[in-house]
């Protein structure tokens, strides 16, 4: 079992890995370093991760394939340690903010002044792609795409996972939906039964969610209630989003102000 590393030890490990992969990194200006991090140029750097994995977990990889295989089997706890350690080499700004999303060719988070700017740009890109790929597709208006979008950052120097949501998404699919499901559970008691593959690490990252619903023979009625709820929530979401984002796009407020962290 590997001894848990202190934050100072993690910082030292990260520094050694950076020097091994990019020896002149610490001779650059802060602006140059941040630009390099934002471009995610160490994302697939074998030497960088070889040292990180060796010093954090005692695993010595000789090939990228071995490294990938070991990463796929990391426990949730070890994955947290890994993310804590490498965040200063992934994030930007004073809080090392890292948005766990892909960007268009040649773009980084530094190209956007606010999260709203990024979100709106991403919406336009996605709608253009759907219009190109699906015949007869009609572009949808911008309503805000952030809902449970993963990010990493630091609060007072402590590593934190964050989930970003629009105000409309949080209220409708968070507060209202949670209340509605509590009422449904009273009408039709049910529970999730864990499957044998639940929690297994998936190739390329992530963990398998394997559960089935047990409603004592009333699964059909439960599904119907959930479908009706989804139709109602979707209608309310569109109306609420159109109202809040009309003001945002008109410049009377900033859309990023109605985004919130869900810790």
C-alpha positions, 0 to 999 in steps of 0.5 A: 500500500502506498503511503499517502502523500502530503501536499508538499510531497505532491508539489515536489513530485509534480515539479520533477515530472514537469522538468522531465517532460518540459525542462525549460518550463520554469524559465518561462513567464507566468503567462507563457506557462498558463498558455502551455497548460491551457493548451493541454500539451502534457495530456498525452506526455508519456514521460510526465505521467510515467514519473507521476504514476511511479512516485504516487503509486509505485507503478513503473510503466515502460510503455504507454499501453501499460500506463493506460491499462494501470490508469483504467484500474485506478480506484476512486481514491487514487484517481482523486490523488492523481487529480489533486497532484496534476491540477496545477499543471492543468488549471488556469488562474489563481484557483487553477480552474480546469474545465473538464470539457473539450474545445474546438481546434486551436481553442483553449479556455483562455480564449473566453472571457467568461464561462458564458462566452465559452458556453454560447460558443459551444452551443453554436458549434454543437448546433452547427454540427447537428444541422450538418449531420442530421437532415432536416434538423432545426437549430435550437435557441441558446438556453445554456448548456451547463448542467452538471458540467465537471470542473476542478479547482482550488478553494483556499488552496484545497483541491475541489471537484465542482459541478457547474449548472445554469440557474434554470437547470439547477432549479428545474432539474435540481430542486423541483425534480428532487421534490417531485421524485420524493412525491413519486416515491411516496406513491410508488415505493421503489429502490435501486438494486445494485448490479454485479458490474456496478463501479467497474472502471471503464476503458478510457475513464469513468465508472460503470453505473449498474443498477435496476429499479425494483418497484414490487411489480409496479415498474410500468406505472413508475415509468409512466409517472416519470415520463409525465414528469419529464415532459412537465419539467422540460416545458418549464425549463424551456420557458424559464431558460428563455426568460433568463437568457433573453435578459442575458443576451440583451446585456442586462445581466451576465449569464455567468452570474446565474451559474453556480458551483454544486460541491 
